[in-house]
Amino acid sequence: ASPAPRTASGEKVIASKPAAGGKGSVVAPLPGVVISVAVKVGDTVKASDTVVMLEAMKTENSIRAGRDGRVASVNVNPGDSVLEGATLITIE
């Protein structure tokens, strides 16, 4: 198996793609670094709730749930570098 991609400073890069259809996936709209995760598994969220703060190009971006539901998985932690399209959170 090839090693996980790393940033220049050695942090792990999250590059997972959403599941087929990706219906319940909250994905990174652009590459960046996760600043904070506002939810945990089991939390109930509304479509307008901010679930992740992502820093990209020196700008903080609020990533919203996009749908009502319950958080099934949290795939990132603060400090993780993510690529565009990486699954951040899964909502069911």
C-alpha atoms as a printed R data frame, in Angstrom:
   type eleno elety resid chain resno       x      y      z
1  ATOM     1    CA   ALA     A     1   0.000  0.000  0.000
2  ATOM     2    CA   SER     A     2   1.260  3.477 -0.794
3  ATOM     3    CA   PRO     A     3   1.740  5.883  2.112
4  ATOM     4    CA   ALA     A     4  -0.950  8.478  2.778
5  ATOM     5    CA   PRO     A     5  -0.294 11.818  1.081
6  ATOM     6    CA   ARG     A     6   1.353 14.433  3.303
7  ATOM     7    CA   THR     A     7   1.683 18.203  3.198
8  ATOM     8    CA   ALA     A     8   5.102 19.854  2.998
9  ATOM     9    CA   SER     A     9   5.128 20.080  6.803
10 ATOM    10    CA   GLY     A    10   4.193 16.396  7.195
11 ATOM    11    CA   GLU     A    11   0.488 16.545  8.111
12 ATOM    12    CA   LYS     A    12  -1.824 13.864  6.747
13 ATOM    13    CA   VAL     A    13  -3.910 14.931  3.735
14 ATOM    14    CA   ILE     A    14  -7.510 13.694  3.717
15 ATOM    15    CA   ALA     A    15  -8.380 12.765  0.144
16 ATOM    16    CA   SER     A    16 -11.323 10.358  0.474
17 ATOM    17    CA   LYS     A    17 -14.045 10.740 -2.098
18 ATOM    18    CA   PRO     A    18 -17.743 10.608 -1.204
19 ATOM    19    CA   ALA     A    19 -19.551  7.277 -1.466
20 ATOM    20    CA   ALA     A    20 -21.409  6.551 -4.698
21 ATOM    21    CA   GLY     A    21 -24.051  9.216 -4.966
22 ATOM    22    CA   GLY     A    22 -22.612 10.926 -1.898
23 ATOM    23    CA   LYS     A    23 -26.155 11.843 -0.850
24 ATOM    24    CA   GLY     A    24 -25.390 12.207  2.831
25 ATOM    25    CA   SER     A    25 -21.823 13.432  2.511
26 ATOM    26    CA   VAL     A    26 -20.590 16.896  3.425
27 ATOM    27    CA   VAL     A    27 -17.551 17.417  1.205
28 ATOM    28    CA   ALA     A    28 -14.774 19.987  1.093
29 ATOM    29    CA   PRO     A    29 -15.641 22.546 -1.617
30 ATOM    30    CA   LEU     A    30 -11.942 23.430 -1.992
31 ATOM    31    CA   PRO     A    31  -8.602 22.287 -0.580
32 ATOM    32    CA   GLY     A    32  -7.721 23.619  2.857
33 ATOM    33    CA   VAL     A    33  -7.044 22.934  6.533
34 ATOM    34    CA   VAL     A    34  -9.767 21.995  9.023
35 ATOM    35    CA   ILE     A    35  -9.885 24.662 11.753
36 ATOM    36    CA   SER     A    36 -12.709 23.164 13.821
37 ATOM    37    CA   VAL     A    37 -15.417 20.503 13.780
38 ATOM    38    CA   ALA     A    38 -18.670 21.698 15.376
39 ATOM    39    CA   VAL     A    39 -20.491 18.341 15.562
40 ATOM    40    CA   LYS     A    40 -19.937 14.802 16.799
41 ATOM    41    CA   VAL     A    41 -21.423 11.456 15.820
42 ATOM    42    CA   GLY     A    42 -25.078 11.257 16.879
43 ATOM    43    CA   ASP     A    43 -25.721 15.018 16.777
44 ATOM    44    CA   THR     A    44 -28.884 16.187 15.013
45 ATOM    45    CA   VAL     A    45 -28.207 18.907 12.439
46 ATOM    46    CA   LYS     A    46 -30.266 21.213 10.252
47 ATOM    47    CA   ALA     A    47 -29.276 22.016  6.663
48 ATOM    48    CA   SER     A    48 -28.134 25.533  7.633
49 ATOM    49    CA   ASP     A    49 -25.910 24.408 10.566
50 ATOM    50    CA   THR     A    50 -22.161 24.988 10.268
51 ATOM    51    CA   VAL     A    51 -20.478 21.604 10.791
52 ATOM    52    CA   VAL     A    52 -16.835 22.368  9.869
53 ATOM    53    CA   MET     A    53 -14.674 25.488  9.630
54 ATOM    54    CA   LEU     A    54 -12.148 25.197  6.812
55 ATOM    55    CA   GLU     A    55  -9.281 27.598  6.130
56 ATOM    56    CA   ALA     A    56  -8.452 27.956  2.455
57 ATOM    57    CA   MET     A    57  -6.398 30.687  0.815
58 ATOM    58    CA   LYS     A    58  -6.095 32.544  4.177
59 ATOM    59    CA   THR     A    59  -9.903 32.691  4.453
60 ATOM    60    CA   GLU     A    60 -12.136 30.869  6.940
61 ATOM    61    CA   ASN     A    61 -15.022 29.046  5.249
62 ATOM    62    CA   SER     A    62 -18.115 27.791  7.087
63 ATOM    63    CA   ILE     A    63 -19.082 24.392  5.732
64 ATOM    64    CA   ARG     A    64 -22.787 23.769  6.304
65 ATOM    65    CA   ALA     A    65 -24.604 20.450  6.682
66 ATOM    66    CA   GLY     A    66 -26.656 20.968  3.510
67 ATOM    67    CA   ARG     A    67 -29.455 18.714  4.744
68 ATOM    68    CA   ASP     A    68 -31.317 17.861  7.921
69 ATOM    69    CA   GLY     A    69 -30.364 14.631  9.654
70 ATOM    70    CA   ARG     A    70 -28.135 12.910 12.185
71 ATOM    71    CA   VAL     A    71 -24.337 12.868 12.007
72 ATOM    72    CA   ALA     A    72 -23.299  9.288 11.122
73 ATOM    73    CA   SER     A    73 -19.540  9.872 10.913
74 ATOM    74    CA   VAL     A    74 -16.935 12.599 11.328
75 ATOM    75    CA   ASN     A    75 -13.978 11.895  9.049
76 ATOM    76    CA   VAL     A    76 -11.673 14.823  9.916
77 ATOM    77    CA   ASN     A    77 -10.051 16.481 12.925
78 ATOM    78    CA   PRO     A    78  -8.829 20.039 13.473
79 ATOM    79    CA   GLY     A    79  -5.483 20.488 11.738
80 ATOM    80    CA   ASP     A    80  -6.168 17.960  8.962
81 ATOM    81    CA   SER     A    81  -5.385 19.075  5.407
82 ATOM    82    CA   VAL     A    82  -8.140 18.128  2.971
83 ATOM    83    CA   LEU     A    83  -8.404 18.078 -0.798
84 ATOM    84    CA   GLU     A    84 -11.377 19.331 -2.797
85 ATOM    85    CA   GLY     A    85 -14.140 16.699 -2.722
86 ATOM    86    CA   ALA     A    86 -12.896 14.958  0.451
87 ATOM    87    CA   THR     A    87 -15.729 13.678  2.653
88 ATOM    88    CA   LEU     A    88 -15.713 15.660  5.897
89 ATOM    89    CA   ILE     A    89 -18.910 14.408  7.559
90 ATOM    90    CA   THR     A    90 -21.625 11.886  6.689
91 ATOM    91    CA   ILE     A    91 -25.244 12.693  7.559
92 ATOM    92    CA   GLU     A    92 -28.087 10.177  7.548
